[in-house]
Amino acid sequence: MPRDTPAPTEVNPLRRLTLEQLRRRTSMKWRTYPQDVLPLWVAEMDVPLAEPVAQAIRDAVALGDTGYPAGTAYADALADFASTRWSWDGLAVERTAIVPDVMLGIVEMLKLVSGPGDPVVVNSPVYPPFYQFVGNMGRQVVEAELGADGRIDFEVLEDVFGRVRKGAVRPAYLLCSPHNPTGAVHSADELADVAALARTYGVRVVADEIHAPLMAAGATFVPYLSVPGAGSGLSLMSASKAWNLAGLKAAVAVAGPDAADDLARLPEEVGHGPSHVGVIAHTAALRDGGAWLDALLTGLDDNRRLLAQLLAEALPAVRYEPAQATYLAWLDCRALDLRGDPADVFLERGRVALNSGVPFGTGGAGFVRLNLATSPELITEAVRRMAAALD
């Protein structure tokens, strides 16, 4: 069902922390650049923890409950969340496994369905770690570039599937859903077409669905494993992006009914990688963090509108289409006709840190990715600096 916009019962978490408070953080977002730089790059949100999550962590620490993870509480909470939020009752807890995080889970799933040297198809431009992790595990990354609209181009995808199947023992397709960086939400029909093509060409699908809870108003997330023909797929899900829990490692691998035997071959030691406190935190987020999430989503909707307005006024040559999901904005800066990477220009001249589009692969040059998960005041100041950098 599409996400509607009920009045949030909590204060917008994006308005809770001051710049001074944020600069006390020691995580990557706030310590990579000097203090005069506004960091709107890596996928960390400028929010306090949802109180149910913070309380669950406090309770665990008070008990000394900091051992090894066990049980299915996380998967149970995810199944309930999927039923409530996405009207999907097909997440079978018996076909799940806890993994350290989504990217390491992707690596483990690809090990199950492909072999060294086999091709892994990605839709570029796409999340840079896809290239890094897949390449480091001895697979060949093959790009199927997105269409001009930032969505899957099915003619291109079928052509690539046909090519990788020739001579490959076990090709795979790493699907980003919702897509990072464009924020496109794949429709049920699009995902069913993916499943049909994968079946026709013998390509196994592994879906990264980490941004699934982060829907814009009016958008509908469709789990890949919920569409016809996707039974041999594998999915990775996590509460980390939606509740800002990247430092508390834990994710869930979910197998379709025809991939249960594959998931059963996952080495036992993989399940020792997640943080037990992370599992507790993620479970609390999914179970009790709904009101906080709704307030966040409303704040992100406001920030998308604000960014569109600011860019239209101060940087009209920068093309921006508000995304259907994620808290990321994919900005087309090619019409600025800058010498060099626009991310470098905005950093050096404007003191705003954004992600360069180049590491996202083919189609990324000339773009930057901006993290919207901050206060309206910081977004406003960032656009002011970006415009001043071009004077």
BAZARO-491157 format. One record per atom (N, C-alpha, C): x, y, z. Coordinates in steps of 0.1 Angstrom, whole numbers, plus 5000, padded with zeros to 4 digits. Each point is the difference from the previous one (the first is absolute). Layout:
! BAZARO-491157
- X:Y:Z
...
This chain:
! BAZARO-491157
- 5009:4988:5000
- 4991:5012:5000
- 5009:5012:5000
- 4996:5011:4993
- 5008:5012:5000
- 5000:5006:5014
- 5011:5007:5004
- 5001:5006:5013
- 4992:5013:4999
- 4991:5001:5009
- 4992:5013:5001
- 5008:5009:5010
- 4994:5012:5003
- 5007:5009:5008
- 4992:5004:5012
- 4998:4990:5010
- 4993:5004:5012
- 5008:5010:5008
- 4993:5007:5009
- 5007:5010:5008
- 5009:4992:5010
- 5013:5003:5000
- 5009:4992:5009
- 4997:5003:5014
- 5002:4990:5009
- 4997:5002:5014
- 5013:5004:5007
- 5011:5000:4993
- 5013:5004:5006
- 5006:5012:4993
- 5009:5007:5007
- 5007:5011:4994
- 5009:4995:4989
- 5001:5008:4989
- 5009:4997:4989
- 5014:4998:5005
- 5006:4987:5000
- 5013:4998:5005
- 5011:5008:4993
- 4997:5004:4988
- 5010:5008:4992
- 5002:5014:5005
- 4991:5004:5009
- 5001:5013:5006
- 5005:5000:5015
- 5004:4989:5004
- 5003:4998:5015
- 5014:5004:5004
- 5010:4999:4991
- 5014:5002:5004
- 5005:5013:4993
- 5009:5007:5008
- 5006:5012:4994
- 5013:4996:4993
- 5005:5009:4993
- 5013:4998:4993
- 5011:4998:5010
- 5000:5007:5011
- 5010:4998:5011
- 4999:4986:5006
- 4988:4995:5002
- 4999:4986:5005
- 5005:4990:4990
- 4996:5002:4987
- 5005:4991:4990
- 5015:4999:4998
- 5006:5011:5002
- 5015:5001:4998
- 5007:4993:5012
- 4993:4996:5010
- 5006:4992:5011
- 5000:4985:4996
- 4993:4996:4990
- 5000:4986:4996
- 5014:4996:4994
- 5003:4987:5002
- 5013:4995:4996
- 4999:4991:4988
- 4989:4999:4994
- 4998:4990:4989
- 5005:5006:4987
- 5000:4992:4989
- 5006:5004:4988
- 4995:5013:4994
- 4987:5002:5000
- 4994:5012:4994
- 5006:5012:5006
- 5002:5001:5013
- 5004:5012:5007
- 5015:5001:5002
- 5008:4990:4998
- 5014:5001:5002
- 5009:4999:4988
- 4994:4998:4988
- 5008:4998:4988
- 5005:5014:4995
- 4992:5010:5002
- 5004:5013:4994
- 5002:5010:5012
- 5007:5011:4997
- 5002:5011:5010
- 4987:5006:5004
- 5000:5007:5012
- 4988:5005:5006
- 4993:5011:4992
- 5007:5006:4991
- 4993:5010:4992
- 4992:4995:4988
- 5001:4986:4998
- 4992:4994:4989
- 4987:4994:5006
- 4989:5003:4992
- 4987:4994:5003
- 5000:4986:4993
- 4999:4989:5008
- 5000:4987:4995
- 4986:4995:4996
- 4997:5000:4987
- 4987:4994:4995
- 5003:4989:4991
- 5008:4990:5004
- 5005:4990:4991
- 4996:4986:5005
- 5008:4993:5008
- 4998:4986:5003
- 4986:4998:5007
- 4995:4988:4999
- 4986:4997:5004
- 4999:4998:5015
- 5002:5011:5008
- 4997:5001:5014
- 4990:5012:5001
- 4991:4998:5009
- 4990:5010:5002
- 5003:5009:5013
- 4996:5013:4999
- 5003:5009:5011
- 4988:5000:5009
- 4998:4989:5007
- 4988:4998:5009
- 5005:4993:5013
- 4992:5002:5011
- 5002:4992:5012
- 4994:4987:4998
- 5004:4990:5008
- 4994:4987:4999
- 4986:5000:5004
- 4992:4992:4993
- 4986:4998:5004
- 5000:4995:5015
- 4991:5006:5008
- 5001:4997:5014
- 4998:4985:5003
- 4991:4993:4993
- 4999:4985:5002
- 5013:4993:4998
- 5007:5004:4990
- 5013:4994:4997
- 5010:5003:5011
- 5001:5013:5004
- 5009:5004:5010
- 4997:4992:5013
- 4987:4999:5003
- 4996:4993:5013
- 5004:4985:4999
- 4998:4994:4989
- 5004:4986:4998
- 5015:4998:5002
- 5008:5010:4995
- 5015:4999:5002
- 5003:5002:5015
- 4994:5010:5006
- 5002:5002:5014
- 4997:4988:5009
- 4989:4994:4997
- 4996:4988:5007
- 5010:4988:4998
- 5005:4999:4988
- 5009:4989:4998
- 5013:5003:5007
- 5005:5012:5000
- 5012:5003:5007
- 4998:4999:5015
- 4989:5004:5005
- 4997:4998:5015
- 5001:4986:5004
- 4995:4991:4991
- 5001:4986:5003
- 5013:4993:4997
- 5009:5007:4993
- 5012:4994:4995
- 4997:4990:4989
- 4989:5003:4993
- 4996:4991:4989
- 5007:5003:4987
- 5013:4998:5001
- 5009:5004:4988
- 5008:4988:4995
- 4993:4988:5000
- 5007:4988:4995
- 4997:4998:4985
- 4998:4987:4996
- 4999:4996:4986
- 4985:5000:4997
- 4997:5004:4987
- 4986:5000:4996
- 4994:4986:4999
- 4986:4999:5003
- 4993:4987:4999
- 4986:5003:4997
- 4993:4990:4995
- 4985:5001:4998
- 4996:5007:4988
- 4987:5002:4998
- 4994:5005:4988
- 4992:5013:5003
- 5003:5007:5011
- 4992:5012:5003
- 5001:5010:4989
- 5012:5002:4994
- 5001:5010:4990
- 4992:4996:4987
- 5001:4988:4996
- 4992:4995:4988
- 4985:5001:5003
- 4996:4997:5012
- 4986:5000:5004
- 4995:5015:4999
- 5008:5009:5005
- 4996:5014:4999
- 5000:5005:4986
- 5009:4996:4992
- 5000:5004:4986
- 4988:4994:4992
- 4997:4988:5003
- 4988:4994:4994
- 4987:5008:5004
- 4999:5004:5012
- 4988:5008:5005
- 5000:5014:4993
- 5012:5006:4999
- 5002:5013:4994
- 4996:4999:4985
- 5004:4989:4993
- 4997:4998:4986
- 4985:4999:4998
- 4994:4993:5009
- 4985:4998:4999
- 4993:5013:5002
- 5004:5008:5010
- 4993:5012:5003
- 5003:5011:4990
- 5012:5002:4996
- 5004:5011:4992
- 4999:4997:4985
- 5002:4988:4996
- 5001:4996:4985
- 4989:4990:4996
- 4991:4997:5010
- 4990:4990:4997
- 5005:4987:4994
- 5012:4996:5005
- 5007:4988:4996
- 5000:4990:5011
- 4993:4989:4999
- 5001:4989:5010
- 5008:4988:4996
- 5009:5002:4990
- 5008:4989:4995
- 5014:4999:5005
- 5003:5008:5010
- 5013:5000:5006
- 5000:4988:5010
- 5005:4989:4996
- 5000:4988:5008
- 5013:5000:5009
- 4998:5001:5013
- 5011:5001:5009
- 5009:4987:4999
- 4994:4989:4997
- 5009:4988:4999
- 5009:5001:4988
- 4998:5009:4991
- 5009:5002:4988
- 5008:5013:5002
- 5004:5003:5012
- 5008:5011:5002
- 5013:4997:5008
- 5010:5009:4999
- 5012:4998:5008
- 5005:5014:5004
- 5006:5001:5011
- 5006:5013:5005
- 5014:5001:4994
- 5003:5011:4994
- 5013:5002:4994
- 5006:5013:5006
- 5013:5003:4999
- 5006:5011:5006
- 4994:5014:4996
- 4999:5002:4987
- 4993:5012:4994
- 4996:4996:4986
- 4994:5010:4993
- 4995:4997:4987
- 5011:4997:4990
- 5011:5008:5000
- 5010:4997:4989
- 5007:4987:5003
- 5003:4997:5012
- 5006:4987:5003
- 4991:4989:4998
- 4987:5002:5002
- 4989:4990:4997
- 5000:4998:4985
- 5001:5011:4992
- 5000:4998:4985
- 5012:4991:4996
- 5011:5003:5006
- 5012:4991:4996
- 4997:4986:5003
- 4994:4997:5012
- 4997:4986:5003
- 4990:4994:4991
- 4989:5008:4996
- 4990:4995:4991
- 5006:4997:4986
- 5009:5009:4995
- 5006:4998:4987
- 5009:4988:5001
- 5007:4997:5011
- 5008:4988:5001
- 4991:4987:4999
- 4987:5001:5004
- 4991:4989:5000
- 4996:4997:4985
- 4998:5010:4992
- 4993:4999:4987
- 5010:5002:4988
- 5012:5004:5003
- 5010:5002:4989
- 5013:4995:5004
- 5009:4999:4990
- 5014:4995:5003
- 5010:5010:4996
- 5013:4998:5004
- 5011:5009:4996
- 5000:5002:4985
- 5001:5013:4996
- 5001:5004:4986
- 4986:5002:4993
- 4989:4996:5007
- 4987:5001:4994
- 4996:5015:5000
- 4992:5004:4990
- 4996:5014:4999
- 4988:5003:5010
- 5001:5012:5005
- 4989:5006:5008
- 4995:5012:4994
- 4988:5001:4995
- 4994:5011:4993
- 4995:5011:5011
- 5004:5012:4997
- 4995:5011:5008
- 4994:5011:4991
- 4991:5008:5005
- 4994:5011:4992
- 5007:5013:5004
- 5009:5004:4991
- 5007:5013:5003
- 4992:5012:4995
- 5002:5011:5006
- 5009:5002:5012
- 4993:4994:5013
- 5009:4995:5008
- 4995:4992:5012
- 5010:5002:5011
- 4995:4997:5012
- 5008:5000:5013
- 5014:4995:4998
- 5010:5008:5002
- 5014:4996:4997
- 5005:4988:5007
- 4996:4996:5012
- 5005:4988:5006
- 4996:4987:4992
- 4990:5001:4991
- 4997:4989:4991
- 5012:4996:4992
- 5007:5010:4995
- 5012:4997:4992
- 5011:4995:5009
- 5002:5006:5011
- 5011:4997:5009
- 4999:4986:5006
- 4988:4997:5006
- 4998:4987:5006
- 5000:4988:4990
- 4993:5003:4989
- 4999:4989:4990
- 5013:4997:4993
- 5008:5011:4997
- 5013:4998:4995
- 5009:4993:5009
- 5000:5004:5013
- 5009:4994:5010
- 4997:4985:5002
- 4988:4996:4997
- 4997:4986:5002
- 5002:4991:4987
- 5007:5006:4990
- 5004:4993:4989
- 4989:4998:4989
- 4990:5008:5001
- 4989:5000:4989
- 5003:5012:4991
- 4994:4999:4988
- 5001:5010:4990
- 4988:5009:5000
- 5001:5013:5002
- 4989:5009:5000
- 4997:5003:4985
- 4987:4998:4997
- 4995:5004:4986
- 4989:5010:5001
- 5001:5011:4994
- 4991:5011:5001
- 4988:4998:4990
- 4988:5002:5005
- 4988:5002:4991
- 4995:5014:5004
- 5004:5010:4992
- 4997:5014:5004
- 4985:5003:5000
- 4997:5008:5010
- 4986:5005:5001
- 4996:5008:4988
- 4987:5002:4998
- 4995:5009:4990
- 5002:5014:5004
- 4997:5009:4990
- 5001:5014:5003
- 4991:5005:5011
- 4990:4992:5003
- 4991:5004:5011
- 5004:4995:5013
- 5012:4993:5001
- 5005:4995:5012
- 4994:4987:5005
- 4993:4993:4991
- 4993:4988:5003
- 5007:4988:4992
- 4996:4988:5003
- 5006:4989:4992
- 4996:5001:4986
- 5009:4998:4991
- 4998:4999:4986
- 4999:4985:4996
- 4989:4995:4997
- 4998:4986:4999
- 5006:4994:4987
- 5001:5008:4990
- 5007:4996:4988
- 5015:4998:5002
- 5005:5010:5007
- 5015:4999:5004
- 5002:4988:5009
- 4991:4998:5010
- 5002:4989:5010
- 4999:4987:4993
- 4990:4998:4991
- 4999:4987:4993
- 5013:4998:4991
- 5004:5010:4994
- 5012:4998:4992
- 5012:4996:5008
- 5002:5006:5012
- 5011:4997:5009
- 4998:4985:5005
- 4988:4997:5004
- 4997:4986:5005
- 5004:4990:4989
- 4996:5003:4988
- 5004:4991:4989
- 5015:4998:4999
- 5007:5011:5001
- 5015:5000:4998
- 5006:4992:5012
- 4996:5003:5012
- 5007:4994:5011
- 4997:4985:5002
- 4989:4996:4994
- 4997:4986:5001
- 5009:4991:4991
- 5005:5006:4990
- 5009:4992:4991
- 5013:4998:5007
- 5003:4987:5002
- 5012:4996:5006
- 5001:5002:5015
- 4990:5006:5006
- 5001:5001:5015
- 4993:4988:5006
- 5006:4996:5011
- 4994:4989:5007
- 4988:5004:5008
- 5002:5011:5008
- 4989:5004:5009
- 4999:5015:5001
- 4994:5007:4990
- 4999:5015:5001
- 4990:5004:5010
- 5002:5012:5005
- 4991:5006:5010
- 4997:5014:4997
- 4989:5005:5006
- 4996:5014:4998
- 4998:5006:5014
- 5008:5011:5003
- 4999:5006:5012
- 4990:5012:4999
- 4988:4999:5004
- 4989:5010:4998
- 5000:5009:5012
- 5000:5013:4998
- 5000:5010:5010
- 4985:5005:5000
- 4993:4998:5011
- 4986:5002:5001
- 4995:5005:5014
- 4997:5012:5001
- 5000:5012:4991
- 5014:5003:4995
- 5001:5007:4989
- 5013:5001:4994
- 5007:5012:5006
- 5013:4997:5003
- 5009:5010:5005
- 5011:5003:4989
- 5000:5012:4994
- 4997:5013:5005
- 4987:5006:4995
- 4993:4995:4991
- 4989:5007:4993
- 4988:5001:5009
- 4999:4991:5010
- 4988:4999:5008
- 4988:4995:4993
- 5001:4993:4988
- 4989:4994:4993
- 4995:4988:5008
- 4987:4999:5001
- 4993:4989:5006
- 4995:4991:4989
- 5005:4988:4999
- 4995:4991:4989
- 4986:4995:5003
- 4992:5001:4989
- 4986:4996:5002
- 4999:4985:5000
- 4988:4995:5003
- 4998:4985:5000
- 5001:4995:4986
- 4996:5007:4990
- 5001:4995:4986
- 5015:5000:4996
- 5008:5010:5004
- 5014:5000:4997
- 5007:4988:5006
- 4997:4998:5013
- 5007:4989:5007
- 4995:4986:4994
- 4988:4999:4996
- 4996:4987:4994
- 5007:4998:4987
- 5003:5011:4993
- 5007:4999:4987
- 5015:4996:5003
- 5005:5006:5011
- 5014:4995:5004
- 5000:4985:5003
- 4990:4996:5007
- 5000:4985:5003
- 4998:4992:4988
- 4992:5004:4990
- 4998:4993:4988
- 5013:4999:4992
- 5007:5011:4999
- 5012:5000:4992
- 5011:4992:5007
- 5000:5001:5013
- 5010:4992:5008
- 4998:4985:4998
- 4987:4996:5000
- 4997:4986:4998
- 5003:4995:4986
- 4997:5009:4990
- 5003:4996:4986
- 5015:4998:4997
- 5008:5009:5006
- 5014:4999:4997
- 5008:4993:5011
- 4994:4995:5010
- 5007:4992:5011
- 5009:5009:5008
- 4995:5012:5003
- 5007:5009:5009
- 4994:5000:5014
- 5008:4999:5010
- 4995:5000:5014
- 5000:5015:5005
- 4989:5004:5006
- 4998:5013:5005
- 5003:5001:5015
- 5008:5010:5004
- 5002:5004:5014
- 4996:5014:5001
- 4991:5003:5009
- 4994:5014:5001
- 5005:5006:5012
- 5006:5012:4999
- 5003:5009:5011
- 4988:5009:5002
- 4993:4998:5011
- 4987:5007:5003
- 5002:5008:5013
- 5012:5005:5003
- 5003:5007:5012
- 4992:5013:5002
- 4996:5007:4989
- 4993:5012:5001
- 4985:4999:5000
- 4995:4987:5001
- 4986:4998:4998
- 4991:5008:5009
- 5003:5002:5013
- 4991:5008:5008
- 4999:5015:4997
- 5009:5005:4992
- 5002:5014:4998
- 4992:5005:4987
- 4987:4998:5001
- 4992:5004:4988
- 4995:5015:5001
- 5000:5007:4989
- 4994:5013:4999
- 4985:4998:4999
- 4993:5011:5004
- 4985:5000:4999
- 4995:4996:4987
- 4991:4990:4999
- 4994:4996:4988
- 5007:4988:4993
- 5012:4997:5005
- 5008:4989:4994
- 4997:4987:5007
- 5001:4989:4993
- 4997:4986:5005
- 5012:4991:4999
- 5005:4995:5010
- 5011:4990:4999
- 4995:4986:4998
- 5006:4993:4990
- 4996:4987:4997
- 5012:4991:5003
- 4999:4991:5009
- 5011:4990:5003
- 5002:4992:4987
- 5013:4998:4996
- 5002:4992:4989
- 4994:4986:5001
- 5002:4994:5012
- 4995:4986:5001
- 4985:4999:5000
- 4993:5011:5000
- 4985:4999:5000
- 4994:4999:4986
- 5009:5002:4989
- 4994:5000:4987
- 5000:4986:4994
- 4992:4997:4990
- 5000:4987:4994
- 5013:4997:4993
- 5005:4987:5002
- 5012:4996:4993
- 5013:5003:5008
- 4999:5006:5012
- 5012:5004:5007
- 5004:4990:5011
- 4994:4988:4999
- 5003:4991:5011
- 5014:4995:5002
- 5008:5002:4989
- 5015:4996:5002
- 5008:5011:5004
- 4994:5012:5003
- 5008:5012:5004
- 5004:4999:5015
- 5009:5009:5003
- 5005:5002:5013
- 5000:5015:5003
- 4996:5004:5012
- 4999:5014:5003
- 5008:5003:5013
- 5005:5013:5001
- 5007:5004:5012
- 4992:5013:5005
- 4996:4999:5013
- 4992:5011:5006
- 5007:5004:5013
- 4997:5012:5004
- 5006:5005:5013
- 4992:5012:5005
- 5000:5003:5012
- 4995:5012:5006
- 5010:5011:5000
- 5012:4998:4995
- 5011:5009:5003
- 4999:5014:4993
- 4995:5000:4988
- 4999:5013:4993
- 4988:5008:5006
- 4989:4994:5002
- 4988:5007:5004
- 5001:5005:5014
- 5007:4994:5009
- 5001:5004:5014
- 5015:5004:5003
- 5008:5002:4991
- 5014:5005:5002
- 5008:4991:5009
- 5001:4987:4997
- 5006:4990:5008
- 5012:4993:4994
- 5007:5008:4991
- 5011:4993:4993
- 5011:4996:5009
- 5002:5007:5012
- 5010:4996:5009
- 4996:4988:5009
- 4988:4995:4999
- 4995:4989:5007
- 4997:4989:4990
- 5010:4992:4997
- 5000:4991:4988
- 4990:4988:5002
- 4990:4999:4990
- 4991:4989:4999
- 4991:5002:4988
- 4998:4989:4993
- 4991:5000:4988
- 4994:4986:4999
- 4989:4999:4992
- 4993:4987:4998
- 5001:4996:4985
- 5004:4988:4998
- 5000:4994:4986
- 4987:4992:4999
- 4992:5002:4989
- 4988:4994:4999
- 5000:4992:4986
- 4996:4987:5001
- 5000:4992:4988
- 4986:4998:4995
- 4998:5000:4987
- 4987:4996:4994
- 4999:4985:5002
- 4988:4994:4998
- 4998:4986:5002
- 5009:4991:4992
- 5004:5004:4988
- 5008:4992:4992
- 5015:5002:5003
- 5003:5009:5009
- 5014:5002:5004
- 5003:4996:5014
- 4991:4993:5006
- 5002:4996:5014
- 5012:4991:5002
- 5002:4991:4990
- 5011:4991:5001
- 5013:5007:4999
- 5000:5011:4992
- 5012:5008:4999
- 5004:5007:5013
- 4990:5006:5006
- 5002:5007:5013
- 5004:4990:5011
- 4995:4988:4999
- 5004:4990:5010
- 5015:4996:4999
- 5006:5003:4989
- 5015:4998:4999
- 5008:5011:5005
- 4994:5011:5005
- 5007:5011:5006
- 5009:4995:5012
- 5013:5003:5000
- 5008:4995:5010
- 4996:5005:5014
- 5000:4991:5010
- 4995:5004:5013
- 5008:5012:5006
- 5013:5002:4997
- 5007:5010:5006
- 4996:5014:4995
- 4992:5001:4989
- 4995:5013:4995
- 4991:5006:5010
- 4992:4991:5007
- 4991:5005:5010
- 5006:5005:5013
- 5013:4998:5001
- 5007:5005:5012
- 5005:5015:4997
- 4999:5005:4988
- 5005:5013:4996
- 4991:5011:5005
- 4987:4999:5000
- 4992:5012:5005
- 5002:5003:5015
- 4998:5012:5004
- 5000:5004:5014
- 4987:4996:5007
- 5002:4994:5011
- 4988:4996:5008
- 4992:5013:5004
- 5007:5010:5004
- 4994:5013:5003
- 4994:5006:4988
- 5006:4998:4989
- 4994:5005:4987
- 4987:4993:4997
- 5000:4987:5002
- 4987:4992:4997
- 4989:5005:5009
- 5004:5003:5013
- 4990:5005:5010
- 4995:5014:4995
- 5009:5009:4995
- 4996:5013:4996
- 4992:4999:4987
- 5003:4992:4991
- 4993:4999:4987
- 4986:4994:5003
- 4999:4991:5009
- 4987:4994:5003
- 4991:5010:5007
- 5006:5008:5009
- 4992:5011:5006
- 4995:5010:4990
- 5008:5003:4991
- 4997:5010:4989
- 4987:4995:4992
- 5001:4988:4996
- 4989:4994:4992
- 4987:4999:5008
- 5002:4996:5013
- 4988:4997:5008
- 4994:5013:5005
- 5008:5009:5005
- 4995:5011:5008
- 5003:5014:4994
- 5008:5000:4989
- 5004:5013:4994
- 4992:5006:4989
- 4988:4995:4999
- 4991:5005:4989
- 4997:5014:5000
- 4996:5006:5012
- 4996:5014:5001
- 5012:5009:4997
- 5012:4996:5005
- 5012:5007:4997
- 5003:5000:4985
- 4998:4989:4993
- 5003:4999:4986
- 4990:5008:4992
- 4987:5001:5004
- 4991:5008:4993
- 5003:5015:5001
- 5005:5004:5012
- 5004:5014:5001
- 5012:5003:4991
- 5010:4990:5000
- 5011:5002:4991
- 4996:5001:4985
- 4991:4991:4996
- 4995:5000:4986
- 4994:5013:4996
- 4992:5006:5009
- 4993:5013:4998
- 5011:5011:4999
- 5010:4999:5008
- 5011:5010:4999
- 5008:4998:4987
- 5002:4988:4996
- 5007:4998:4987
- 4992:5006:4988
- 4987:4997:5001
- 4991:5006:4989
- 5002:5015:5000
- 5000:5007:5011
- 5001:5014:5001
- 5014:5004:4994
- 5010:4992:5004
- 5014:5004:4995
- 5001:4998:4985
- 4993:4990:4994
- 5001:4999:4985
- 4993:5012:4994
- 4989:5005:5005
- 4994:5012:4994
- 5009:5012:5002
- 5006:5001:5012
- 5009:5011:5003
- 5012:5000:4990
- 5006:4989:4998
- 5011:5000:4991
- 4996:5003:4986
- 4989:4995:4995
- 4996:5004:4987
- 4998:5015:4998
- 4994:5006:5011
- 4997:5014:4999
- 5014:5008:5000
- 5009:4996:5009
- 5012:5007:5001
- 5009:4999:4987
- 5000:4988:4994
- 5008:4999:4988
- 4993:5008:4989
- 4987:5000:4999
- 4993:5007:4989
- 5004:5015:5001
- 5001:5005:5013
- 5003:5014:5002
- 5015:5003:4998
- 5009:4992:5006
- 5014:5004:5000
- 5009:4992:4990
- 4996:4989:4996
- 5008:4992:4991
- 4990:4993:4989
- 4994:5008:4992
- 4990:4995:4991
- 5006:4990:4989
- 5013:5001:4998
- 5006:4991:4990
- 5002:4986:5005
- 4999:4998:5014
- 5001:4987:5006
- 4986:4993:4999
- 5000:4989:4993
- 4987:4992:4999
- 4998:4991:5012
- 4988:5001:5006
- 4997:4991:5011
- 4986:4996:5000
- 4998:4987:5000
- 4987:4994:5001
- 4998:4993:5013
- 4992:5005:5009
- 4998:4994:5013
- 4998:4985:5000
- 5007:4993:5008
- 5000:4985:4999
- 4987:4995:5006
- 4997:4987:4996
- 4988:4993:5006
- 5004:4993:5013
- 5013:4999:5003
- 5005:4993:5012
- 5014:5005:5003
- 5005:4995:5011
- 5013:5003:5006
- 5000:5014:5005
- 5011:5004:5007
- 5001:5014:5004
- 5012:5007:4992
- 5001:4995:4987
- 5011:5005:4992
- 4995:5007:4988
- 5007:5010:4996
- 4996:5008:4988
- 5011:4999:4989
- 4996:4997:4988
- 5009:4997:4989
- 5000:5013:4991
- 5010:5008:5000
- 5000:5013:4994
- 5008:5000:4987
- 4994:5003:4989
- 5006:5000:4987
- 5006:5014:4998
- 5013:5001:5001
- 5008:5013:4999
- 5006:5001:4986
- 4997:4992:4990
- 5007:5001:4988
- 4998:5013:4993
- 4989:5006:5001
- 4997:5013:4993
- 5008:5011:5006
- 5007:4998:5012
- 5008:5011:5005
- 5013:5001:4992
- 5003:4990:4993
- 5012:5000:4991
- 5013:5003:5008
- 5001:4994:5011
- 5012:5002:5009
- 5012:4993:4995
- 5012:5005:5003
- 5012:4993:4997
- 5003:4991:5012
- 4999:4987:4998
- 5002:4991:5010
- 4987:4995:5007
- 5002:4992:5010
- 4989:4994:5007
- 4992:5011:5008
- 4987:5001:4998
- 4992:5010:5008
- 5002:4998:5015
- 5001:4988:5005
- 5002:4997:5014
- 5013:5007:5005
- 5010:5000:4992
- 5013:5007:5004
- 4998:5015:5001
- 4992:5005:4990
- 4998:5015:5000
- 4992:5004:5012
- 4989:4993:5003
- 4992:5004:5011
- 5008:4998:5014
- 5009:4991:5000
- 5008:4998:5012
- 5010:5011:5002
- 5008:5002:4989
- 5011:5009:5001
- 4996:5014:5000
- 4990:5004:4993
- 4996:5014:4999
- 4988:5003:5010
- 4992:4990:5002
- 4988:5003:5008
- 5000:4994:5014
- 5010:4991:5003
- 5001:4993:5013
- 4987:4992:5003
- 4995:4993:4990
- 4989:4990:5001
- 5005:4987:4995
- 4999:4990:5008
- 5005:4986:4996
- 4988:4992:4995
- 5000:4996:4987
- 4990:4992:4994
- 5008:4988:4994
- 4992:4990:4996
- 5006:4988:4994
- 5002:5003:4985
- 5011:4998:4995
- 5003:5000:4985
- 4992:4989:4993
- 4994:5003:4988
- 4993:4990:4993
- 5009:4990:4993
- 5013:5003:4999
- 5009:4991:4992
- 5001:4986:5006
- 5002:4998:5013
- 5001:4987:5006
- 4987:4991:4998
- 4989:5007:4996
- 4987:4992:4998
- 5000:4993:4987
- 5011:5002:4992
- 5001:4992:4987
- 4995:5008:4988
- 4998:4993:4989
- 4996:5006:4988
- 4987:5008:5002
- 5000:5012:4995
- 4988:5009:5001
- 5001:5009:5012
- 5010:4998:5009
- 5001:5009:5012
- 5008:5012:4998
- 5009:5001:4990
- 5008:5012:4998
- 4991:5012:4998
- 5004:5011:5007
- 4992:5013:4999
- 4989:5001:5010
- 4998:4989:5008
- 4990:5001:5011
- 5006:5000:5013
- 4992:5005:5010
- 5004:4998:5014
- 4988:4995:5008
- 5003:4993:5011
- 4990:4995:5009
- 5000:5008:5013
- 4989:5005:5003
- 4998:5009:5012
- 4991:4992:5010
- 5004:5000:5013
- 4993:4994:5011
- 4990:5010:5006
- 4987:4997:4998
- 4990:5008:5005
- 4996:4998:5015
- 5006:4991:5006
- 4996:4996:5014
- 5007:5009:5010
- 4997:5013:4999
- 5005:5010:5009
- 4990:5011:5002
- 5003:5010:5007
- 4990:5011:5003
- 4998:5008:4987
- 4988:5006:4999
- 4998:5010:4989
- 5010:5011:5000
- 5005:5004:5012
- 5009:5011:5001
- 5014:4996:4993
- 5004:4988:5002
- 5013:4996:4994
- 4998:4998:4985
- 4989:4995:4995
- 4997:4999:4986
- 5000:5014:4994
- 4994:5009:5006
- 4999:5014:4995
- 5014:5006:4999
- 5008:4998:5011
- 5014:5005:5000
- 5009:4993:4989
- 4998:4987:4999
- 5007:4993:4990
- 4998:5005:4985
- 4987:5002:4997
- 4997:5005:4987
- 5006:5014:4998
- 4999:5009:5010
- 5006:5013:4999
- 5015:4999:4997
- 5007:4991:5007
- 5014:4999:4998
- 5003:4994:4986
- 4992:4990:4995
- 5002:4995:4987
- 4998:5010:4989
- 4990:5009:5002
- 4998:5011:4990
- 5012:5010:5001
- 5004:5003:5012
- 5011:5009:5001
- 5013:4994:4994
- 5002:4987:5000
- 5011:4994:4994
- 5002:5002:4985
- 4989:5003:4994
- 5000:5002:4985
- 5001:5015:4996
- 5000:5009:5010
- 5001:5014:4997
- 5014:5004:4996
